[in-house]
């Protein structure tokens, strides 16, 4: 191989390594956020019982978190204690919604319900 080809391969390998490191760092940040939400919002997102109003600490944590990343990182084991439906509802209520089509654990977030048609006189 020529020196030029070797340099191109090294540049490609370096760029690939930098992208992979950035992804790993992002996962670590998301993991910490997920753990914070699991702890601070546990009474709201528990799979047992009805949805409960979140505490202000829970709301602030959700507002500052990457909810898409967190949803995508929910494991099957965690789904035994966390309701992903409640987690998505919590995110929506806190102004940090998870977009439709995103996978939250094994569940896919559906589009929001359309408002019912208005049957009345038009002004």
N, C-alpha and C positions, 0 to 999 in steps of 0.2 A: 504494500500500500504506500501511497505517496504521503508525504508530510501533510499536504493540504487535506486529504481525506481523513487522516488521523485527527487533525485539529477540528474538523467539522464534527466528527464523532464525539470528541471530548466536549465540545460546546453543547451538542445535543444532550449528552449524558448529564452535564452540569445543569442545564435548563430543566430537564426532567427531574433531577434530584431536588432542585429548588421548589418545584411545584408540589412534589410529594411531601416535603417538609412542611410547606404551608398548609396542606390538607391535614396533616397530623396535628399541627398546632391548633387549627380550627376545631378539630374534633375534641381536643382536650378542653378548649374553652366551652364548647357546647356541653360537654360532659359535666363540668362544674355547674353550669346554669341548670341543667336537668336535675342534678342532685339538689340544688337550692330550691327549685320549684317542688320537687317531691317532698322536701321537708317543710317548707313554708306554706305550701298549699295542700298539705295532706288531707285536711278535713274537707276540702272542697272537691278534690279529685279522687277520693277513695271510691273503690268500686262498690262498697257497701253503703246502702241508704241513699236518700235523695241528695241532689245538688245543694250545697250550702254556700251562702254568701262568702266570698273571700275576705280575708283580713286585709287591712291596708298594706301590711308587709308583703303579703302574697301578691297583691295587685302591682306593687312597685317592682317586685321581682319579675313578674310576667312582662310588664311594660319594657323592662330593660333587657329582656332575653331574646334570643333567636329562636322563636317558637317553631319555625319550619325545621330547623336542625334538631331541636329537642324532639319533636314529633317523629321525625325519621329515625331517631336513635332509641325509641321505646322498644324494649325487648319483649319477647313472649312472656318471660318470667315476670317482668314488671306489669304486664297487662293482667296478671293475676291479682294485683293490688291497686292498680291505677285504671280509672275509666278514661279511655282516650276520648270518648264522646264528651265527658265533663271537662277534660283538658282543653279541647277545641272550643267548647262553650266559654270557658274561663278566658281563653285568649281573645275571643271575640268581644266579650264584655269589657276586657281591659284595654281595648283599642289596639291590639296587636294580633289580628286574626291570622289563622292558618288558611292559605288559599285553597279553594276547591281543587280536588285532584291530588293533593298532597297525601302521602301515606303517613298515618299516625299509628305506629305499630302495624298491625295487620289490616287496619281499617282505612278506607279511603275517604277523605273529607268530601262530602257532597256539596253541590252548590246550595246557596241559601234558598229558603222557600220563597216563592214569588208571593207578593201580597195578593189577597183575594180581589177578584174583579169588583169594581164599584158599580152597583146597580142603583142608580138614582138619577135625578134630573141634572143635566149639565147646565152650568150657569150661562 
